[in-house]
């Protein structure tokens, strides 16, 4: 597997673009999240043609805001086959259609929708209500020769790490949203990740790196050239 981030910022960290990544996984190029800065970033980096599968952690604008534009571009400009959108539940698919239909009218004209359970190697971790109250979010775990975990937006890290702890031993790299403000309960305060760093390789994203405190031992994706697209 190879993961490359298109941005590492939160909703308001415009200098660092919306958090999203391209993952080469089992023969596909999977775009994880498609916030409002993602489409122009893919175009500017000449990466948009590589996107053939899409997976969303949740439906906030900084995670899906440019998805309609991406789908239209691939159909009208590229004239490429419909990308596959993997969805973790029927309810999530229904909510995604409600976002797409006002903009593309017929989402299935522009994307093929496939239940995630039909795609081997990806586990969805249900993190309902742990980013925003009564709001559906998912973390994802990808397994091939190694394992990658991607948190999405998660106020409490326990749900993801409890699932990882129950899995067979395997080299695991965790990409976890992180905040340096203890009052930001919609994301994981960096000190809550410290109990896990002995067992997992952890990188932080979805943050303003200029606020990184001197006592934070967790590496930030934005400072890792090999992880940036």
N, C-alpha and C positions, 0 to 999 in steps of 0.2 A: 504494500500500500504506500501511496505517496499523497500527502496532504499539503496544499498550498493555500494560504489565506489571502483573500481579496480585500479584506479590511479587518480591523480589530477593535473598532470603537463601539461605543454604545449609541443609543438613539440620538444623543446630542453632541457626541464627540466627532464633529464633522471633519476635523483635520485627519482623523484616522479611519474614516469610512465605516460603513456598517459591517459588523462582523459577519463573515461568510467565508466559505472555503470550497475549493475544488479537491475532490478525493478520487484518486485512481484506485478502483476497487473491483477486483474480479472481472476485469475486462471492460468496465464502464468508466465514464467520467461523470461523477456524481457531484452536482452543485448542492451544497448544504446551505440553505437559506438564500433569500433573494431580496434583500432590503432595497430601499430607494436609491442607494448609491451603487448597487451591484451591477445593474445593466450597463451604465456608462463605464464602469471599471472593466468589465469584460470586453467591451468594445475597444477601449483605449489600450488594453493589453493584448489585443488580438486573440482572446481566449474564448470568445462566444461560440465559435464553431465546435469547440470541444464538448460543450454541454450536451449530454444526451439523456441524463437522468437528473431528477430534482427531488430533494427531500427537505421538508420544512420542519423546524422545531416548534414554531407556533406562528400565529397570524397577526402579530403586531407589525406595524408599517415598516419598522427597521429590519424586519425579517422576511417580509413578502411584498414590500411596496413596489418593486419594479418587475414583479413576475409577469403581469399582463403584457408589459412592453417587451419583455424577453420572448414571450410566446409569439407575439405578433411579428417581431423581428425575424425569428427563425422561420416563420411561415412565409411572410411577404418578401423579405429581403434575401434571406439565405435559400428559401424554398427547400429546406431540409426536412427530413422525416420528423414527425411529431416527437418531441422529447417525452420521456416517460416520467410521470409524477408518481412517486411512491407515497401512499398514504397509510397512516398507522391505524385508523379506525374509520368506520362509515360516518360517524358524527363529524370527525375532522374533515372528511371529504365534503360533506354537506356544507360546513362552514366555509371551506375554501371556495366552493362553487358560488356561494353568496357574495364573496369578494370579487370573483372573476367575472361573473355574468354581466354586471353593468358595463364592463369594459370590453369583453370579447364576445358577449352574447352566448356563444356555444363553446364552452371550455373544451369539450371533447373533439372539436374541430382542430384545436391547436395543441392538444396534449393527450397522451394516452395515460389513463389513470389505472394504476395497478396496486392492489393491496400489498402492503409491505410484507405480510406473512408469506406471500408467494415468492419472495426474493430471499435466497439463502444468505446467511452470514450477517444479517443486520437484526439487532434486537432493539425494540422500542421500550423505553422506560417511562411509564406514565408518571408525570410530575404535576398533575392537575392541582391548581391553586397555590403552587409553591413559587410562582413568580408574581402573578396578580390574582387577587381573590376571585374564585369561581371562574378561572380562565384556564383553558387547556394548553399545556405545554408538554413537550417530550424531550428527553435526552435519548441519545442513540449510542449503541455499541456495535462496532464493526470488527468482524473477526475473519482473518485469513491465516497466514503464517504467524502474524502478530495480531495485537488487539489495539484498537483506538476507541476511546470514549469521547463523546462530544456532548457537553452538558446542555446546550441551549441556554435559556435564562432560568436560573434556579436559585431561590433564596436559601435553600437548605441542601447541602451536598449529600446528606445521609442516604437519600433514595438511590442515587447513582452508585455510591460506593458500597452500599449493602448488596446491590445486585452484582457488582464486580467481585466482591469478596466470596460470593457463592459460586462463581465460575471456576472452571479448571485453571490451574496455574498456567500463565502465559505472559510473555513480555507485554506490558500494557502501558500505553501513553494516553494520558487524560488531558483533554483540552477543556478547561473549565472557565466559565464566566467568573469575573472577580470584581469586587469593589473594595475601595480603600476607605469607605465611609460606613461605619458600623450602623448608622441609622438607615441605610439603604437596604431594606429587608427584601427587595425584589431580586437581589443578586447575592452571591456568596461573599461575605466579608472574608478577606484573605486569611485571617487567623483561624477560621473554621476549616481551612484546608490543611493546616499544619499537621494534624494527626495522621494524615494519609501520605505524606511525602516520603516516609520510610519505605513504603511498599509500592508506590506508583510514581512514574515520571509525570509530573504535572506542569502544564504551561497555562498561564492566565491570559485571557482575552476579554473583549467587551468592556474596555475600560479606557480611561485617560491616563496614559503612562506617566505624564508629568506629575501626577499625584502619588506615584509609587513611593511608599515610605522606605526608609533606609533599612528597616528590620525585616523586610519582606524577602524570604528566601526563594519564592516561586518565580521562575523565569517567565517573562512576558513574551508572547508570540511576536509582538511588534519589533522586539530587539533581536530576533533570531532570523537572519537573512535566509537561511535554508528553509524556513517555513513560510516565507512570503512569496506570493506570485510575482 
